[in-house]
Amino acid sequence: MRAIRVRIIIVCLALVAAGIGAWHLLPVRGENGRPIVVGTTDTVTSLDPAGAYDAGSWAVYSNVYQSLLTFEAGSTTPVPDAASTCGFLGTSLTAYQCTLREGLTFANGREVTAQDVKYSFDRMLGIAADVGPAPLFPTLESVTADDRSVVFHLDARDATFPQKLATGAGAIVDRDRYPAQGLREDAAVDGSGPYVLAEYQPGVRALLEPNPLYRGANDRPAASIEVRYYADGEQLAAAWRDGEVDVTHRQLPPKTLSALDPAKDGIQMTEATSAEIRMLVFNLRSASPMSEKAVRQAVASVVDRPGIVTSPYESTVEPLYSLIPRGFLGHGTPFFDRYPDDAGRVERARKLLEEADVETPVAFTLGHREGAVWAAEAAELRRQLEESGLFRVTVKSAEWTRFQEGYGNGEYDAYGLGWVPDFPDPDNFTQPLVGRDNALQNAYESPGVDKLVAATQGRADRSRAVRDFRQIQEAVAQDVPVLPLWQKKDYVLSTGDVAGSQYLSDGTGIWRLWHLSWL
């Protein structure tokens, strides 16, 4: 089989060299003649990397685009991908230089240049899409390019900048195919990643074929991949039971996961404590009742995380009392320390509201993305809050894209959001969530928190930033712009005839589809 794949790649290269765009006619399939099918409930907001900052979109980006750097499975240190070398200039941590690999091309055959890299960052920051990744780069002042060299100029020290380059936000696009002033709207991709997007139906499926021109840090793909998108976990579970998918990742229903027995069912199940978190985000705009800090603190006091963990989630998640999850520097329990899970929670909440002269019950809207598990979570939160007698909750749901628009426009007073880290550093749970111009779009601003965030980013030795990270979390527990709810375990399921599923995800936003192959 290996020899067959090598011959196909050679033929593909010959066709491209001859100007025949026929790579998509020569897929890498197993003996059964079909691609490996991966099922997920994640949603692709945009195929344009300037237009999305979510797990579903970035899962695709990591396979069809390249960034200058990438993370290998299980590693926390970025390595060159589209670049041959990268490093800070001097010791100031304010200038970062990368040199492109020689002979690097997009899948369409056009050479990848340093100007493409500069263009990709300039347009992403210039477009500044509402749900785009620009908030990840608050320190990036400008980008210069010359020959194969790119230099990123920062307006403040940022030891985490190399890790940010390794994310989907650093995806390099063909400057001839992506408009400078707006997002690309068609269902096509021009990147240089391990795969090419051969077919795409939004919300339905994406067919990925190996890119014969790929050169980078990752292995060349061993199989064609078909990603199928499902509206909710129940539909994904049905597809898994019916044998319609070979691999599943994010999000099978908790009841399905808790009932699985890999030894008995003849499947491979990878389980790891991931860094994915879930939080309740509060709208701090003046028209919302959540603009009053005492109201947010009262909600934090009433919410019973163990009840959420055991009821909607069947103990497939773990309670989280910190913005930074377990496994990361700076993790603590500031929300537990300030709002204990005990019998006095309701009376403490009542006292907070009385001292602030807040009339009860406080009426507010709670928004969530459509889906059975999110609805169950919202119902449990509503039950807890209304049983206290202090709140009256109206639950609203919307399809993912509409939900994003809704919370961005301030339509909900509180809304549930998940967060998958873009890179393995606690900074990814502070700056994008509670720093200036944060990605949650909840109008939270805190000069004190911003100062602490800047201090953490300036520490090349990350262990020296622990104290500042803990101070950030103490401030967040006091202000309560967000309320951490739980930390998720990460599950990947595959049938017995698929290899490599254990490398698909390590709890970050990267999907390593190139590791999947038929046995």
C-alpha positions in Angstrom: 0.0 0.0 0.0 2.9 2.4 0.8 4.3 1.9 -2.7 0.9 2.7 -4.3 0.7 6.0 -2.3 4.2 7.0 -3.4 3.4 6.4 -7.0 0.2 8.5 -6.7 2.1 11.4 -5.2 4.7 11.3 -8.0 2.0 11.3 -10.6 0.3 14.2 -8.9 3.5 16.2 -8.9 4.0 15.5 -12.5 0.4 16.7 -13.3 0.9 19.9 -11.3 4.2 20.6 -13.0 2.5 20.1 -16.4 -0.2 22.6 -15.4 -2.9 20.0 -15.0 -5.0 20.8 -11.9 -6.0 17.2 -11.5 -4.8 16.4 -8.0 -8.3 16.0 -6.7 -8.8 13.1 -9.1 -6.2 11.0 -7.4 -7.3 10.5 -3.8 -5.6 8.3 -1.2 -8.2 5.7 -0.3 -8.2 2.4 1.6 -8.8 -0.9 0.1 -12.6 -0.3 0.6 -12.3 2.6 -1.8 -13.5 5.4 0.5 -12.0 8.1 2.7 -12.0 7.9 6.5 -15.1 9.6 7.8 -14.8 11.8 10.8 -17.9 13.1 12.6 -18.2 16.2 14.7 -20.8 18.7 16.0 -18.4 21.6 15.6 -19.4 24.3 13.1 -17.2 26.1 10.6 -17.9 29.8 10.8 -15.7 30.7 7.9 -13.2 29.1 5.6 -11.3 32.4 5.6 -8.9 32.5 8.6 -9.4 36.2 9.0 -13.1 35.5 9.8 -13.3 32.9 12.6 -12.0 32.3 16.1 -13.7 29.0 17.0 -12.7 25.3 17.3 -14.7 24.1 14.3 -13.1 26.5 11.9 -9.6 26.2 13.3 -9.8 22.4 13.1 -10.1 22.8 9.3 -7.4 25.5 9.2 -4.8 23.3 10.8 -5.2 20.9 7.9 -5.6 23.1 4.8 -3.4 26.1 5.8 0.1 26.4 7.1 1.3 28.7 9.8 5.0 29.7 10.3 5.1 27.4 13.3 3.1 24.5 14.6 2.7 22.2 17.6 3.6 18.5 17.4 1.3 16.1 19.2 1.9 16.3 23.0 4.4 19.1 22.7 4.1 22.6 24.2 7.0 24.1 22.2 6.2 25.3 18.7 8.4 24.1 15.8 8.9 25.5 12.3 6.3 24.5 9.7 6.1 27.0 6.8 9.2 28.6 8.3 12.7 27.0 8.4 13.8 29.1 11.4 12.2 31.5 13.8 13.4 33.5 16.8 13.3 36.7 18.8 15.8 39.4 17.8 17.8 40.4 20.8 16.4 40.0 24.4 13.6 42.7 24.3 10.9 40.2 23.2 9.5 42.9 20.9 10.8 41.7 17.5 10.3 38.2 16.1 11.8 37.0 12.8 11.0 34.0 10.7 12.6 32.7 7.5 10.4 30.8 5.1 11.3 27.3 3.8 12.8 27.3 0.4 10.6 26.0 -2.4 7.3 26.4 -0.4 4.2 26.6 -2.6 0.4 26.8 -2.2 -1.6 23.8 -3.3 -2.5 25.8 -6.5 1.2 25.8 -7.4 2.0 29.4 -6.7 5.1 30.2 -4.5 4.5 31.1 -0.9 6.5 34.4 -0.2 7.2 36.6 2.7 4.8 39.1 1.2 2.0 36.5 1.5 2.8 36.2 5.2 2.8 40.0 5.8 -0.4 40.2 3.7 -2.1 37.5 5.8 -1.5 39.3 9.1 -2.2 42.8 7.7 -5.6 41.8 6.3 -6.6 39.8 9.4 -5.9 42.8 11.7 -7.3 45.3 9.2 -10.6 43.4 8.7 -10.9 42.8 12.4 -14.0 40.6 12.0 -16.4 40.5 14.9 -15.7 36.8 15.5 -12.2 36.8 14.0 -8.8 36.2 15.6 -7.5 39.7 15.8 -7.9 39.8 19.6 -5.1 37.2 19.9 -2.6 39.8 18.7 -3.0 43.0 20.9 0.8 43.6 20.9 1.4 43.2 17.2 2.2 46.7 15.8 3.5 45.9 12.3 4.9 43.3 10.0 7.8 43.8 7.5 8.8 41.4 4.8 12.0 41.1 2.6 12.9 38.2 0.4 12.1 35.1 2.5 12.3 36.9 5.9 9.4 38.2 7.9 9.8 40.4 11.1 6.9 41.0 13.5 7.3 44.2 15.5 5.5 44.2 18.9 4.6 47.3 21.0 5.2 45.4 24.2 7.1 42.3 25.4 5.3 39.1 24.5 7.0 35.8 25.3 3.9 34.0 24.0 4.1 35.4 20.5 5.7 32.3 18.9 2.9 30.2 20.3 0.3 32.5 18.8 1.9 32.2 15.4 1.4 28.5 15.6 -2.4 28.8 15.8 -5.1 29.1 13.1 -4.8 32.9 13.5 -1.3 32.6 11.8 -2.7 30.8 8.7 -1.0 32.0 5.5 -3.2 32.8 2.6 -2.5 33.4 -1.1 -2.6 37.2 -1.5 -3.9 36.8 -5.1 -7.0 34.9 -3.9 -8.1 36.7 -0.7 -9.4 40.3 -0.8 -7.6 42.8 1.4 -10.6 44.6 2.7 -13.1 41.8 3.3 -13.6 38.1 3.8 -13.5 35.6 1.0 -17.1 34.4 0.6 -16.8 31.4 -1.7 -16.5 27.8 -0.5 -12.9 27.4 -1.5 -9.4 27.4 0.1 -6.0 28.4 -1.2 -3.5 27.3 1.4 -0.3 25.2 1.7 -1.3 22.7 4.4 -1.2 18.9 4.4 -4.6 18.7 2.7 -6.6 20.5 0.0 -10.3 21.1 0.3 -11.7 19.1 -2.6 -15.4 19.5 -1.8 -17.3 21.5 0.7 -21.0 21.8 1.7 -21.4 24.2 4.6 -22.8 22.4 7.7 -22.8 19.1 5.9 -19.4 17.8 4.8 -15.8 18.6 3.8 -13.8 16.3 1.6 -10.0 16.7 2.2 -7.5 15.1 -0.1 -3.7 14.9 0.5 -1.8 17.9 -0.8 1.1 16.5 -2.9 2.9 19.8 -2.7 2.9 20.0 1.1 6.3 20.7 2.7 6.4 21.3 6.5 6.7 19.8 9.9 3.9 17.3 9.7 3.8 13.9 8.0 2.2 13.7 4.6 -1.3 12.4 5.0 -1.9 8.7 4.6 -5.6 8.8 3.8 -8.3 11.0 2.3 -10.7 12.4 5.0 -14.3 13.2 4.8 -15.5 15.4 7.7 -19.3 15.2 8.4 -21.0 17.9 10.4 -23.9 17.1 12.7 -26.4 19.5 14.2 -26.1 18.0 17.7 -24.7 15.2 19.7 -27.7 13.0 19.3 -27.4 13.0 15.5 -23.7 12.3 15.8 -24.4 9.4 18.2 -26.9 7.9 15.7 -24.4 8.1 12.9 -21.8 6.4 15.1 -24.3 3.6 16.0 -25.2 3.1 12.3 -21.6 2.9 11.2 -21.8 6.1 9.1 -18.6 7.5 10.7 -15.3 5.9 11.4 -14.0 8.5 14.0 -15.9 10.9 16.3 -14.6 13.9 18.1 -16.7 16.7 19.8 -19.4 16.2 21.0 -21.1 12.9 21.7 -23.9 13.1 24.3 -22.7 12.5 27.9 -25.1 9.5 28.2 -23.5 7.9 25.1 -20.0 8.4 26.4 -20.7 7.2 29.9 -22.2 3.9 28.6 -19.3 3.0 26.3 -17.2 0.0 27.0 -14.3 -0.1 24.5 -13.2 -3.6 25.3 -16.7 -5.0 24.8 -17.6 -2.7 21.9 -14.4 -3.4 19.8 -13.6 0.3 19.4 -10.6 2.5 20.3 -11.4 5.2 22.8 -8.9 7.9 23.7 -9.7 9.8 26.9 -7.6 12.6 28.3 -8.2 15.5 30.6 -8.3 18.4 28.1 -8.0 22.1 28.6 -11.4 22.8 27.1 -13.5 24.9 29.5 -17.1 26.1 29.7 -18.1 29.4 31.2 -21.1 31.6 31.7 -20.3 35.0 30.2 -22.0 38.2 31.4 -23.0 41.1 29.3 -21.7 44.2 31.0 -23.3 46.8 28.8 -25.3 49.4 30.7 -28.7 48.2 29.5 -28.2 44.7 31.0 -29.0 43.9 34.6 -25.6 42.1 34.6 -23.9 45.5 34.4 -24.4 45.5 38.2 -21.5 43.7 39.8 -23.5 42.5 42.8 -25.9 40.7 40.4 -23.0 38.8 38.8 -21.6 38.0 42.2 -25.0 36.7 43.3 -25.2 34.4 40.3 -21.7 33.1 41.1 -22.8 32.4 44.6 -25.9 30.5 43.7 -24.6 28.3 40.8 -24.0 24.7 41.9 -21.3 23.3 39.6 -21.5 19.7 40.9 -25.2 19.8 40.0 -24.3 20.7 36.5 -21.6 18.1 36.2 -23.8 15.2 37.4 -27.1 16.2 35.8 -26.7 17.3 32.2 -23.1 15.9 31.7 -23.3 12.5 33.4 -19.9 13.2 35.1 -18.1 13.5 31.8 -16.9 17.0 32.8 -15.3 18.3 36.0 -16.2 21.4 38.1 -13.9 24.4 37.4 -13.4 27.2 39.9 -10.7 29.0 38.0 -10.4 30.7 34.6 -7.1 28.8 34.1 -7.9 25.1 34.1 -6.0 22.3 35.8 -2.7 21.3 34.1 -1.7 25.0 33.5 0.5 27.2 35.5 -1.5 29.6 37.6 -4.4 27.3 38.2 -6.2 27.9 41.5 -9.7 27.9 43.1 -10.5 31.6 43.4 -14.2 31.1 42.6 -14.6 28.3 45.2 -12.7 30.4 47.8 -15.0 33.4 47.2 -18.2 31.6 46.5 -18.1 28.2 48.3 -20.3 25.3 47.3 -22.2 25.0 50.6 -25.7 25.4 52.1 -25.1 29.1 52.7 -24.8 30.0 49.0 -28.3 31.4 48.6 -28.2 33.6 51.7 -24.9 35.0 50.7 -26.4 35.9 47.3 -29.4 37.5 48.9 -27.2 39.6 51.1 -25.1 40.8 48.1 -28.2 41.9 46.3 -29.7 43.6 49.4 -26.5 45.5 50.1 -26.5 46.8 46.5 -30.2 47.8 46.7 -31.1 45.4 43.8 -34.8 44.5 43.6 -35.5 40.8 43.3 -36.2 38.6 41.5 -33.7 39.9 38.9 -35.0 39.1 35.4 -32.5 38.3 32.7 -32.0 36.4 29.4 -29.8 33.3 29.2 -28.6 32.5 25.7 -27.1 29.2 24.4 -26.2 27.6 21.1 -28.8 25.2 19.8 -28.3 21.6 20.9 -29.7 19.1 23.4 -26.8 19.2 25.8 -26.6 23.0 25.8 -30.3 23.2 26.4 -30.0 20.7 29.3 -27.3 22.9 30.8 -29.3 26.0 30.4 -32.3 24.3 32.0 -30.2 23.2 35.0 -28.8 26.8 35.5 -32.3 28.2 35.2 -33.6 25.7 37.8 -30.9 26.5 40.3 -31.2 30.3 39.9 -35.0 30.4 40.0 -35.2 28.0 43.0 -33.2 30.6 45.0 -36.1 33.0 44.5 -33.6 35.7 43.5 -33.8 35.4 39.7 -36.3 35.0 36.9 -34.5 33.5 33.8 -35.7 33.5 30.2 -33.8 31.0 28.1 -33.1 31.7 24.4 -31.3 29.5 21.9 -30.0 30.1 18.3 -28.0 28.3 15.6 -24.3 28.8 16.1 -23.7 31.6 13.6 -26.8 33.5 14.8 -25.8 32.9 18.4 -22.4 34.5 17.8 -24.1 37.5 16.2 -26.5 37.7 19.1 -24.0 37.8 21.9 -21.8 40.1 19.9 -24.8 42.5 19.6 -25.6 42.3 23.3 -28.9 40.4 22.9 -28.3 38.1 25.9 -27.6 39.2 29.5 -25.7 36.0 30.0 -24.6 33.2 27.6 -22.8 29.9 27.8 -19.6 29.6 25.8 -16.9 26.9 25.5 -13.3 27.7 25.1 -10.6 25.5 23.6 -7.1 26.9 24.0 -5.2 27.9 20.9 -1.8 27.2 22.4 -0.6 25.5 25.6 0.0 28.5 27.9 -2.2 30.1 30.6 -2.1 33.4 28.7 -4.7 31.9 26.3 -7.2 31.9 29.2 -6.5 35.4 30.3 -5.8 37.9 27.5 -8.4 36.7 25.0 -11.1 36.2 27.6 -10.6 39.2 30.0 -7.9 41.4 28.4 -8.5 44.5 26.3 -10.5 43.9 23.2 -11.3 40.4 24.4 -12.9 37.7 22.2 -16.0 37.3 24.4 -17.5 40.7 23.3 -19.1 41.3 26.7 -17.7 44.9 27.2 -15.5 44.0 30.1 -12.6 46.3 30.7 -10.1 46.4 33.5 -6.9 48.5 33.4 -5.6 46.5 36.4 -6.2 43.2 34.7 -4.6 44.5 31.5 -1.5 45.6 33.4 -1.2 42.1 34.9 -1.7 40.4 31.5 1.1 42.5 30.1 3.3 41.5 33.0 2.7 37.8 32.3 3.4 38.2 28.6 6.8 39.8 29.4 8.1 36.8 31.3 10.2 34.6 29.1 10.5 32.2 32.1 6.8 31.3 32.4 7.1 30.0 35.9 7.9 33.6 37.0 4.4 34.7 35.8 2.5 32.4 38.2 1.9 35.1 40.8 0.5 37.5 38.2 -1.8 34.9 36.7 -3.2 34.2 40.2 -3.7 37.9 40.8 -5.6 38.1 37.4 -7.9 35.3 38.6 -8.5 36.9 41.9 -9.6 40.1 40.1 -11.8 38.1 37.8 -13.4 36.3 40.7 -14.1 39.7 42.3 -15.4 41.4 39.0 -17.1 38.2 37.6 -17.2 39.2 33.9 -17.3 35.4 33.4 -18.1 32.4 35.6 -16.1 29.2 35.0 -18.3 26.2 35.1 -16.5 23.1 34.1 -13.4 21.5 32.5 -14.0 18.8 29.9 -12.4 15.4 29.3 -11.5 14.9 25.7 -12.8 11.8 23.9 -11.9 10.5 20.5 -13.6 7.3 19.3 -12.6 5.2 16.3 -13.5 1.9 14.8 -11.0 -1.0 14.9 -9.8 -0.6 11.3 -8.6 3.0 11.7 -5.1 3.8 13.1 -3.8 7.1 14.6 -6.9 8.4 16.3 -5.0 8.7 19.6 -3.1 11.6 17.9 -6.1 13.4 16.5 -6.5 15.8 19.4 -4.5 16.7 22.5 -7.0 19.1 24.0 -6.1 22.1 21.9 -7.7 23.4 18.7 -5.5 21.4 16.4 -7.0 18.5 14.5 -4.2 16.2 13.3 -6.1 14.4 10.6 -2.9 13.5 8.8 -2.2 10.9 11.5 -5.3 8.9 10.5 -4.9 5.9 8.3 -6.6 2.6 7.4 -5.2 -0.5 9.0 
